[in-house]
Every structure is written in C-alpha cells, then in structure tokens.
Amino acid sequence: MSKVTQMTLSLPTDLINATERLIQSGLVKTIDDFVTLALHHELLKMQRLSESSQDLPENSDAFDDPIWGLGENPIQSGLRDASENIDKYLYGTSV
C-alpha cells in the first residue's frame, strides 16, 4: 500500500453534495476514496496525453472530448464499406 499523506482540500459545495449522494447510494465508500479515484483517473489521462505528445492549444478542454478517443481501439467488422454506408448499417436506410 502507498504511503498516505493527509491534506485539506477546498471544494465547491455542489461537488461535495454530489459526492455525498454517491456515498449514500453505496457507489462510493468515502469521499477520500472518491477523490483518490478521481485523481488517479486524471493522472492516467494526463500521462496518456503526454505520451502521445498531442499538441493541444493552451487551456484546451479537448482531452475531455470523447471524439479524440475515436479510432484508438478499432475493431475488425468484415465490412469493407462501413464508412460509406454507415446509415444503411445503423438505420437500415440510405441517405
């Protein structure tokens, strides 16, 4: 187990309230566990960004946009023309 350092955080009231609701629902054990999990998640995201060395504009929220993740884990579907006929495959119609 990692060494634990106690610290004090100042958080917006709406985040505290939302976290307390998660604790009451049983999805989260404690606020400490939730903050630790959130920090781990953000650290991994930042590490992936620095490893891929994407040049994002300063103060950009682009790394939070799910569109940036499209194509990271492509699948083999056997369809050679999926991008051309996506409406047909998704909705059964053509445009």
Secondary structure, DSSP 8 states (H G I E B T S, - for coil): ------------HHHHHHHHHHHHHTS-S-HHHHHHHHHHHHHHHHHHHHHHT----TT--GGG-GGGGTTSS----S-SSTTTSHHHHHHS---
